[in-house]
Amino acid sequence: MAAFTSKDVARIAGVSQSTVSYVMTGKRPISERTRRRVLDAMEQLTYEPHSGARALAGRRTQVVGLVVPFGAGGQTFGLMPFIETIASSARAHDHEVLLVTADEGSAGLRRLAGRALCDAIIMMDIEEQDDRVPVAAALSVPVVLIGVPADPAGLHCVDLDFEAAARIAVEELADTGHDEIVVVGYTASAMERGLNFAVRVLRSARRWARERGLPLTVIEPVERGREAAAKAVDQLLARRSGGRLGVLVPHNDSIAPIMHALRKRDVVPGRDISLIGISPDREAEESDPPYTNVSEEPRDVSRRAMETLFWLLDPSSGVERPAIDLVAPRLTRRTTVLPPPSN
């Protein structure tokens, strides 16, 4: 006989898993109508809640499945901060981490849940239109997405607020009197696959540039490495027509090669053009020269994702988590943005 869970009850009753937990534990007042829907769903599934956390814990694997982009052209640069933070959080909750490569697709998700290999799953490398999401939503274990697809199918999502990050960068360049913005875009693979963060950044940058009346050009695709960065720099410098040019580099792995290519051409950000990167603060501060950045902190995102995951495993253990939890970015001004013109 299949082992039904509170997630199945929630789906049948049309309520959240936390509501099912509150009906079972009595820790929060629930309307009689909602309580009856939950109880009816339990009866329909012949679901019997376990008596006490110890019995429930005895059925668990103490393993978290982590689906990472080690395949299918995934973006592996900068992955370690996510993995390290997720593994550390898992250990703090007496869990281990089982890595599954993203190229296994939906089959990998079904294998994790169907063979009872883990208690819950964290999914990375989310595409805007991701075929795995409806499969993940139907699994018997909680799934948390690092990323926000067009349709999360009721799953919890945690990520940087990439729309806000792009807006902050565009507004900084507008406020400092720039005449045009060039965005150094993503790789061909990222754009072909529709990775959610790339879509969100470019959509937001274009929107806010229109709002501020600034021409915006996206150079794409831009592959990794110095050769591709040099070509991108030649393209963006060709756009200079005597005005103030602002450059936005929204992906951390291209910032250092772009800076190197500018230096080779004796172009100094903050003197000749402006440059803003979306990257972790530490990398921006330690760069030569330190560049103005909008913060992208993978450890903060990973920490919040794990807090959400363990709350889903035990909804009575803490404050209810939002369905979409976005980490707010912040701008740190350093040396690579031209000061406003003096009139």
Residue pairs with C-beta under 8 A, 6 or more apart in sequence:
3 59
3 140
4 45
4 46
4 47
4 140
5 140
5 141
6 17
6 20
6 21
6 24
6 47
6 49
7 17
7 140
7 141
7 142
8 45
8 47
8 140
9 20
9 38
9 41
9 42
9 45
9 47
10 16
10 17
10 19
10 20
10 41
12 41
12 44
12 45
13 19
13 20
13 34
13 37
13 38
13 40
13 41
14 37
15 34
15 37
15 38
17 142
17 312
17 315
18 315
18 320
19 30
19 34
19 38
20 38
21 27
21 315
21 316
22 28
22 30
22 315
22 316
23 30
23 34
23 35
23 38
23 39
24 49
25 316
27 316
30 38
41 47
42 48
42 49
50 56
50 59
53 314
60 119
61 116
61 117
61 118
61 119
62 94
62 95
62 96
62 119
63 95
63 96
63 97
63 98
63 117
63 118
63 119
64 86
64 90
64 95
64 96
64 97
64 98
64 118
64 119
64 120
64 121
64 122
64 306
64 309
65 97
65 98
65 100
65 112
65 117
65 118
65 120
65 121
65 122
66 83
66 86
66 97
66 98
66 99
66 100
66 121
66 122
66 124
67 100
67 101
67 102
67 104
67 108
67 109
67 121
67 122
67 123
67 124
67 125
68 74
68 79
68 82
68 83
68 99
68 100
68 101
68 102
68 124
68 125
69 75
69 76
69 79
69 101
69 102
69 124
69 125
70 76
70 99
70 101
70 102
70 103
71 101
71 102
71 103
71 104
72 102
72 103
72 105
72 125
72 193
73 189
73 193
74 102
74 103
74 125
75 125
75 187
75 189
75 190
75 195
75 253
77 224
77 252
77 253
78 252
78 253
78 298
79 124
81 280
81 298
81 299
81 302
82 124
82 146
82 298
82 299
82 301
82 302
83 97
83 99
84 299
85 298
85 299
85 302
85 303
85 306
86 97
86 122
86 302
86 305
86 306
87 97
89 302
89 303
89 306
89 307
89 310
90 96
90 97
90 306
93 306
93 310
95 119
98 112
98 117
98 118
100 108
100 111
100 112
101 108
102 108
102 124
102 125
104 111
105 131
105 132
106 131
106 132
106 135
109 121
109 123
109 132
109 135
109 136
109 139
109 143
110 135
110 139
111 117
112 118
112 121
112 141
113 121
113 139
113 140
113 141
118 141
119 141
119 142
119 313
120 141
120 142
120 143
120 144
120 309
120 310
120 312
120 313
121 136
121 139
121 141
121 142
121 143
121 144
122 143
122 144
122 146
122 305
122 306
122 309
123 132
123 136
123 143
123 144
123 145
123 146
123 147
124 146
124 147
125 147
125 195
126 133
126 145
126 146
126 147
126 148
126 149
126 157
126 195
126 196
127 149
127 193
127 194
127 195
127 196
128 149
128 150
128 194
128 195
128 196
128 199
129 149
129 150
129 194
130 149
130 196
133 145
133 149
133 151
133 152
133 153
133 155
134 153
136 143
136 145
136 153
136 155
137 143
137 153
137 154
137 155
142 156
142 309
142 312
142 313
143 155
143 156
144 155
144 156
144 157
144 158
144 305
144 308
144 309
144 312
145 152
145 155
145 156
145 157
145 158
145 159
146 157
146 158
146 159
146 301
146 302
146 305
147 157
147 159
147 195
147 196
147 197
148 157
148 159
148 196
148 200
148 324
148 326
149 157
149 196
150 196
152 323
152 324
154 323
156 308
156 312
156 321
156 322
156 323
156 324
156 325
157 323
157 324
157 325
158 301
158 304
158 305
158 308
158 324
158 325
158 326
158 327
159 196
159 197
159 301
159 325
159 326
159 327
160 197
160 296
160 297
160 301
160 326
160 327
160 329
161 326
161 327
161 328
161 329
162 197
162 200
162 201
162 204
162 250
162 278
163 200
163 201
163 203
163 204
164 204
164 326
164 328
164 329
165 201
165 204
165 250
165 278
165 294
165 295
165 296
165 329
166 200
166 201
166 202
166 204
166 205
166 208
166 248
166 250
166 278
167 204
167 205
167 207
167 208
168 294
168 329
168 330
168 331
169 205
169 248
169 250
169 276
169 278
169 294
169 331
170 181
170 205
170 208
170 209
170 212
170 214
170 216
170 248
171 208
171 212
172 276
172 292
172 331
172 333
172 337
173 181
173 214
173 246
173 248
173 274
173 276
173 337
174 209
174 212
174 214
175 340
176 244
176 246
176 274
176 337
176 338
176 339
176 340
177 244
177 338
177 340
177 341
178 214
178 243
178 244
178 245
178 246
178 274
178 338
179 214
179 215
179 243
179 244
179 245
180 214
180 215
180 216
180 217
180 239
180 243
180 244
180 245
180 246
181 205
181 209
181 214
181 215
181 216
181 217
181 245
181 246
181 247
181 248
182 216
182 217
182 218
182 219
182 236
182 239
182 245
182 246
182 247
182 248
183 202
183 205
183 216
183 217
183 218
183 219
183 247
183 248
183 249
183 250
184 219
184 222
184 232
184 236
184 247
184 248
184 249
184 250
184 254
184 258
185 191
185 198
185 202
185 218
185 219
185 220
185 221
185 222
186 195
186 198
186 220
186 221
186 222
186 250
186 251
187 221
187 222
187 223
187 224
188 220
188 221
188 223
190 198
190 221
191 198
191 220
191 221
198 250
198 251
201 250
201 278
202 218
202 250
205 216
205 218
205 248
205 250
206 216
206 218
209 215
209 216
210 216
217 239
219 232
219 235
219 236
222 228
222 229
222 231
222 232
222 254
224 253
224 254
224 257
225 257
226 257
226 260
226 261
228 257
229 254
229 257
229 258
229 260
229 261
230 257
230 261
230 264
232 254
232 258
232 261
233 258
233 261
233 262
233 265
233 267
236 245
236 247
237 265
237 267
237 273
239 245
240 273
244 273
244 274
244 338
244 341
245 273
245 274
246 273
246 274
246 275
246 276
246 337
247 258
247 269
247 273
247 274
247 275
247 276
248 275
248 276
248 277
248 278
249 255
249 258
249 275
249 276
249 277
249 278
250 277
250 278
251 278
252 277
252 278
252 279
252 280
252 283
252 296
255 277
255 279
255 283
255 287
255 291
256 287
258 275
259 269
259 275
259 287
259 288
259 289
259 291
262 268
262 269
262 273
262 275
267 273
269 275
269 289
269 291
269 335
269 336
269 337
270 289
270 335
270 336
270 337
270 338
271 338
273 338
274 292
274 336
274 337
274 338
275 291
275 292
275 336
275 337
276 291
276 292
276 293
276 294
276 331
276 336
276 337
277 284
277 291
277 292
277 293
277 294
278 293
278 294
278 296
278 329
279 293
279 294
279 295
279 296
280 293
280 295
280 296
280 297
280 298
281 293
281 295
281 297
281 332
283 293
284 290
284 291
284 292
284 293
284 332
284 334
285 334
289 334
289 335
289 336
290 334
290 335
290 336
291 334
291 335
291 336
292 331
292 332
292 333
292 334
292 335
292 336
292 337
293 331
293 332
293 334
294 329
294 330
294 331
295 329
295 330
295 331
295 332
296 329
297 327
300 327
301 327
304 325
304 327
307 318
307 321
308 321
308 325
310 317
311 317
311 318
311 319
311 320
311 321
312 321
